[in-house]
Amino acid sequence: MDTKYLEIIKAPLVTEKSNDRQSLNQYEFKVEPKATKTEIKAAVEKIFKVHVVEVRTLNMKVKKKRVGRYTGLSNRCKKAIVTLKPGETIELN
């Protein structure tokens, strides 16, 4: 497997909302902010060996963080919601 695909898909997002979406055959991933929808589709298909029907992306808002007297910003990230072909699943556990 090519390492460029592993650089695009950073991690799966496992939350209550994303678990509800799995019944609709949709999965959420944290992806590289500069990645395009076609790159994300190709990476998910190569890594998990499934067929992707649709990819929706959104840029997560940067939030102010504070630790003691130091302030800063959270890291910039992008989230992708991937819809798979009916009958296919991804094991995220």
Buried (B, 14 or more C-beta within 10 A) or exposed (E): EEEEBEEBBBEBBEEEEBEEBBEEBBBBBBBBEEBEBEBBBBBBBBBBEBEBBEBEBEEEEEEEEEEEEEEEEEEEBBBBBBBBEEEEEBEBE
